[in-house]
Amino acid sequence: MQIDVNNRASHLSRRPRLNTLVRVRWLAIAGQTAAVLFVSLYLKFPFLVGICFALIAASAWLNLFLTFRFPVNYRMGENAASLVLAFDILQLAGLLYLTGGLQNSFAVLVVVPVIIAATSLPARHILILAILVVITTSLLAFYYLPLPWYADEVIDLPLLLVAGMWCAIISALGFTAVYAYRIAEEARQLGDALAATELVLQREQHLSALDGLAAAAAHELGTPLATITLVVKEMQRSHAKDPQLEDDIALLHSQTQRCREILLRLTSLSSENEEHMSRLSLASLIEEVVAPHRHFGIDLEVVQKNGEKPEPIVRRNPGLLYGLGNLIENAVDFGHERVIVTWGWSEANISVIIQDDGAGFKPEILDRIGEPYTTSRDNTHHGGGLGLGLFIAKTLLERSGAKISFHNRNSPGEGAEIRIVWPRSTISIN
């Protein structure tokens, strides 16, 4: 199964919101201002306060420009966001140059713009910003004005300690950026996969609602059709001996009768199907999901393990039907000759076991099967997938109350086995 997610919407979701960057920068401006005021007014350490405030003012001016230039919910392009974050790196590097370089305890904050980029920008932009941080911190290790301190004392840390600070900053940059990027990427993938799941559910629900729409249409068309039928009968009586109109009137009468028969079928569609579609036996449910996958060159065997009478009656759930059907389709795709669907029930549970004789699940990802964009098996005959099929099926079935487990039959190469178990009370209505 392949799901076509809206690529444009997914791409837009990766763009950072301008309002978020502006708020973070205001927070940085407030912290920088407080630090400069504290050191200059309270500690009274001598340093270039005016130039420091000029750099802070430049950051504030950029914030004001972006705020008034663009709407609140504007999402910046990748290049624009990268330029804005590069400005933040250079602005902070300028403040650090004026206040001791890497000897300043706040030097570690230079990695923050890269972490922000890691949550919302592509890898190449993150790499460019990370290189900019490496270059600026390397320069700050050697080129800087003295660290603000008491007027009669000069602090100049040993080069080895400064080198340690540089290593710590670069290590923090690499670790936090990679971690933030992976977490954000997994969240985006999960969001896309859940969106695909919702689209599938919406489609199934729309299909289930078509019978009701057909009945409503038949009801609305019934009155005008009755009027037309009455007029045709009057025309038959009044022009019965007119040879020029006789054939036309007979044609109109036959076509109105045909329309009435069609509307009658549409009207009865909902009532005929309602009971069958909303309440069905477990055997009927299994047959409904298995039937579309027969005759594909695979021996699809259904094995029933009878439990205590009576047989469970379940409600027709589009998500449950789609999820089971997807797992059976997956088994048929990857099976070589035979797929076995075993179902049964007990007083407490209802279970379905799907087994195939294919290559089985790859052992290294067995524990991660069902995660979005995790391809479970290789099959050169059917091509690779995105891993969304099992994720959607697993999500839909878990919503119905099922617990799903994935195994290999004895050992890899002998086929896969999927067990689905529901507490009977969650889907049975008897």
Summary of the structure (lengths in Angstrom):
residues: 430
radius of gyration: 34.7
end to end distance: 33.8
largest distance: 126.8
contacts: 1277
relative contact order: 0.08
helix: 64%
strand: 11%
